[in-house]
């Protein structure tokens, strides 16, 4: 009895390459504050040492070029501090676990902070400054004879006031001494 063995054909799974599933900041996003990091997530694990992220500004100047930290399916890079408002392009190149390179880009806009008004400048919980009312007509004469309110000198002037008073006293004493010496010499 002869048994013919036919080769068994099985369908090997077609390997889809990794694809970008999310990016932060989102493509086309307009953000009010600089991101702390740029985060990319892919559909499959990536090869650890083969990810690069390049960020350029709206003039095409490179503001960040970094071999990126890969953690499974994620890539993360720190945003460079001090970048001005404008449009930025995130370019990336990674290699999926099956060895295929994946590259692409995304854009977002960092919006300039809006100017604040003077009303926004007072710290929360602080009362609004008040403007004193004008004194009544009869009160004007008594207000003129009253002592002015005591005010403290601002900042460092407060510590220099006693020194200035002492210095003025020393100068006055020297002046009196000179007058006494000169008048004694004239009297002789």
Secondary structure as GFF3:
##gff-version 3
##sequence-region A 1 188
A	DSSP	beta_strand	20	24	.	.	.	ID=ss1
A	DSSP	beta_strand	29	31	.	.	.	ID=ss2
A	DSSP	beta_strand	37	42	.	.	.	ID=ss3
A	DSSP	beta_strand	52	56	.	.	.	ID=ss4
A	DSSP	beta_strand	62	67	.	.	.	ID=ss5
A	DSSP	beta_strand	69	71	.	.	.	ID=ss6
A	DSSP	beta_strand	74	78	.	.	.	ID=ss7
A	DSSP	beta_strand	86	95	.	.	.	ID=ss8
A	DSSP	beta_strand	101	110	.	.	.	ID=ss9
A	DSSP	alpha_helix	118	121	.	.	.	ID=ss10
A	DSSP	alpha_helix	139	145	.	.	.	ID=ss11
A	DSSP	alpha_helix	157	187	.	.	.	ID=ss12
###
